[in-house]
Amino acid sequence: MPENSSSGTGRRILTALASLKLTLVILAALGAGIVAAYLSATPTIWALAVPLGAFAGNLIAAVATNPVFRRKTALLIFHLALIALILLIAAGRLTYLKGQLELAEGEVFEGQLTQEESGPWHPRRLHALRFSNEGFTIHYAKGVRRGATRNRVAWMAPDGQLRRAVIGDQNPLVLSGYRFYTSHNKGFAPTFTWHPGSGAAPVTGTVHLPAYPLHEHKQAIEWTPPDSRTPLWVMLQFDEVILDPAQPSEFRLPSAHRIVVRVGEERHELGPGERVRLAEGVLEYNGLRNWMGYTVFYDFTLPWLFAACLLAVISLAWHFWSRFSARPWDKPSTGTS
């Protein structure tokens, strides 16, 4: 008797979970979550993940309580594929990552992003990845219309071999499930060595100027050297036209340039190899490089989503084929002559 009572309670719970009224409530909540995600400036992961999980539970209950699925195999497979799709989408939102980074030519990525958006269950393996930017080429058509980006990168494969590839806006570098694409952001990067007045070891690094040609006439930035409290205003100055709107051209470094450094009312101009003594140390200008911006994307569910979609399409086609092939499409005439 207790077993029958327990079985009946479980059956009632499953029937309630399979209710079409509950389906409508869940779909309304999912729609509200999509709108919130679209309008919100901050990630709203749970506003999507919770309704998706509830929708999957609703479908599972419907499959378990409706006997038609036990008679129609194709329909059962379709709904199981649909459940898998919903759960994968929810898992993808909980574990995804989108981010941006910038690397100067010759610089190595060390796991740090300039911007990041990720799910609460993201596995956090980015810090162990390494690759280097070995330079890029971008050709422009007349009117400064950007062509394909060809960025040479190098990385150490798991087998210990140094690998090289050319990536772009549509052709990523894939490392441990992370997909690195080039972006439209790129520019110039002066390289400095800062010799602190405190006697600490010199520090060499790049300063990334605003993206070029997006900020063609604003190639300046404020920068504070390491172990210093005084910000420096740094500007790249050159006269030649890098990207000519009247003819095809290529992104490149200027053949001649100067670096303008301002500290308060002081103004200094530096060429490669020159240095200037400031109140807190000596600033040495080493030369000019370029930098490339990258977007990084992680979602382990993508191949599984494709497989589930393929299974859903095949099973649905199987269901309709079985339904319409069970009887002839052209029935013989029953009229009398």
Secondary structure, DSSP 8 states (H G I E B T S, - for coil): -HHHHHHHHHHHHHHHHT-HHHHHHHHHHHHHHHHHHHH-SS--HHHHHHHHHHHHHHHHHHHHH-THHHH-HHHHHHHHHHHHHHHHHHHHHHH-EEEEEEEETT-EE-S--SEEEE-TT----GGG--EEEEEEEEEEETTTEEEEEEEEEEEE-TTS-EEEEEE-SSS-EEETTEEEEEEEEEEEEEEEEEEETT----EEEE---S-TTTTTT--EEEE--TT----EEEEEE--S-SS-TTS-EE----SS-EEEEEETTEEEEE-TT-EEEETTEEEEEEEEEEEEEEEEEE-TTHHHHHHHHHHHHHHHHHHHHHHHHTS-SS-------
